[in-house]
C-alpha cells in the first residue's frame, strides 16, 4: 500500500472530491484526520467507511478560514494520531459574479476560505513535517488557477494566490524534503450544492450534454476518482522528486 504508515489531513472531506480522496487514501493505508465545516453526519459516514478499511480516523468540525480553529484542529489531529505527513487542502467556494457586482464582504470571505485557509493549514502542519524532514502538501485548484474567465475575479485571484503560495513553500521547504503541489480539476461529476456558482448550467446547458462537453477533448467530465488518483500520486513517494508543480486533471480542456 502506497500510504501505509502515513497520516493525512483532508479538508472538505464530507462529500464529493474530498470524500473520494479520503476513501482512496484509506485504501492505500493512510490514517486520516477528516475535516468539514458543518456536515457532521456526512463526515461520520465517510469516517466509518474508512475505518472499515482498517485505518484510524479522527474527525474535526472546523472553519478553515479561521486561523485559531486551524491551529486547534491540527494540534488535535496530531494528539490523536501522532503526526500529519500529508495535507490535502480541498475546501473551497466558487462564487461566479461580474466584478462590478462583487461586494467587499464576498471578496474577503472567498479569499478567506480559498486562500487564507491554505496559508493557515500549511503553517500549522509545517513544524512537524520539518522535524521529521518529510511531508507532502497538496492543494486543489481548478481552471481558475491557470486561466482567467469572465465572472470569476474572486476565485481566480484566490486560486492563483494559492499557486504562488505553493511555489514559495516548495522552494523554502525543499531542504526539509517537504513537497508542495497543486491538483487542478476540470469539470467534475459531483453534486452541486450551490448551483449559483455554475452560471453555465443556468443558461439551459445540461451537465454532461454535448454542448457542455464540446470543449473537453476527452469528451467526458472527470470522476471524483480521477481527481483522487492525482492527489494520491502527489501524496505518495512516487512523486518524491516533484515539487512546486501542478497536474491538470481536465481531459485536455486547458489546451483548447
N, C-alpha and C positions, 0 to 999 in steps of 0.2 A: 504493500500500500504506500502511495506516494507521500502521504502526510502523517504517517504514523509517528507518534511521539511529539507532535506539534500541536499548538493551541492557536485557534483563530478567533478574532473578534470580528463579527459581521454586523453592520448596522442595517436597519431596514430589512430585518430577516424574517418578518412575519408573512410575507407574500411575494408573489412574482419572482423577480430575479434573485432577491436576497434569500428567499426560501429555497430556491434551487441550488444556490451556492452552498447554503448550509447542508443540504442533503448530499450534495456531491462531495463536499469536504468530509462529511461524516463517513461516507462510503470508502473514502481513502484514508480513514483512521484518525482524523483530527478531532481533538476535543474542542468544544465550542463555547464562546460567550456570545449569546444572541441578543440583539437589541431591537426594540421598536419604541415608538413614542407613546402609543395608546392601546394597541391591539393585543392585550394580554392573552385573550383566548386563542387567537390565531398563532401567537408566538408559542404558547404552551403546546399547541398541536404540532408545530414544527419540531420543538424540543423533544416531544415524546417519540416522534418518528426517528429522530436522530439517535436517541438513546437506544431504540430497538436495534440499531446497527452496531451497538457495543461501545459507544463513546460517551464521555462525560459532557454534560451540557449545563451551563448556568445561564439563566435569562435575566435581563435587566430592562425595565421600563425607564427610559431617559430621553430627554430632549437634547440631541447632539449639538444644537445651536447654542447651548448654554455651557460655558466653559466649566463651571463648577460641577455640573451634572456629569460631564465627560470625565473629569478627574475622579469623581466618586465611582463611576461605572468601571473605569479601568482598574482602580485600586481594588474594587470588589471582585472583579474577574480574576485578578492576579491572586488575591487571597483565596478564592475558591479553587482555582485550577493551577496555580503556581507560576504562570508566566503567560505572556502573549507573544507568539512568534510571527503571527500573520495578522495584518489589519486589512479588512475589506470595507472601504468607505463607500457604501452603496446608497444610502438615503439621499433623496433629492426631491425638489419640487420644480415644476417646469411651466410656469405661467407664460402664456403667449399673449402679447398685447402690444399695439403700436406704442412706440416710445413716448409720444406726447400724452398717452393715456396712463402711463405708469406713475403711480403715486410714490412719494418718498417712502411711505411705510412698506409698500410692496417691494421696492428696491432693496431696502435694508433687510427685510425678512428673508427674501430669496437669497441674498448674499450670505446671510447668517446660516441658513440651512445648507446651502450648496458649497460655499467656500470657507466660511469661518469654521464650520464643523470639521472640515478636513484638517485645518491647522490645529484645532483643539485636540483632535484624535491623535494626529501624528505626534504632537508634542507630548501627549500623555503616555504613549507606548514606547517612545524612543529610549528613555533611560534604561529600561530592562533589556531592550534589544542591544543597546550599546554595551551593556555589562556582559552580555553573553556573546557579543560580536556575531550576531546573526539576526536576520529579520527580513520580511517581505511586506511592503506597503503597497496596496492596490486601491486605486480609486476608479469608480465608474464615471465615465464621461458621457459621450454621445456625439451626435453630429454637430452639436453646438460647440464642442471642443476643437473642431477642425474647420468649421465653416461659419459664415455669418448669414442669417436668413431674416427676412422681414418679420417683425413682431417678436423677436427673441432677444432683445437687447439685454435684459437682466440675466437670462440663462446663459447666453453666450459669454457675457462678462464673467459670470461666476465660474463657468466650466473652463474657460481659457485661463482664468486665475489659478485654478487647481492644477492645470498643466504646468504653469510656471512654478508653482509651489513644489510639485513633484520633481521637476528637474533640479531645482535648487537643493532639495532634500537628498536627491540621488547623488549629487556632486559632493555634498557635505558629509554624507554618511557612508560613502563608498569605502573609506578606510576601515570602517567597522563591519564590513560585509553585510550592510543593510541596503536593500534594493527598494526602489520606488518606481512604480509603473502604472499606466492607465489602460483600462479596457473601455473602448468606445462602442457601445451597442448601437446598431441602427434600429429600424422599425422592428419591434419585437412583439410576438404574440402573447400579450399579457392582458389581464383585466385592467380596465381603465376606470379608476375611482374618481377621476377628475376630468370629465370629457371636455371641459372648457380649456384644458391645456393643449388640446389637439384640434385646432380650428379646421384643419383639412378634412376631418370627418364630420364636421357640421355643415359642410358645403355640398352635401349629397353624395360624397365619395364613401363607399363602404370599405371597411378594413378587409384586406385580402382580395379585393376586387382587381380586375385587370388594370383599372385606372390607378389604383393605389400602388400596384406593384410594377408599373411600367418603367419606373426609374431605377429599379433594382435589377441589375444584370442577372442575378441568380433566380429571379422570378418568384421569390417567396420571402416572407418575414423570417427573422431569426426566431428560434425557440429559446426558452429560458435555459435549456441545456447547452445550447451553443454559447451563450454568454458565460455560464458557469464553467464550461470547459476552458475558456480563455483565462478565467480567474484561477482555475486550478493550475494551469501552466505557469502563471506568474507566482503562485504560492509555492510551487514545488521546486526541487533542486534542478529540474530540467531547464529552468530559465536562470540558472545561477550566474550566468555571465551577461545578463541583460538588466540594465537599469537606466532610468531617465527616459524610458521609451513608452510606446503605446502600440496596441493592436486594435485595428478597426474591424469589428465583427458586424459588417454591414452588407454582406452579399455583393460587394463591389460597388455599392451605391456612390461612395465618395469619389470614384474615378470618373463618373459621368460628367 
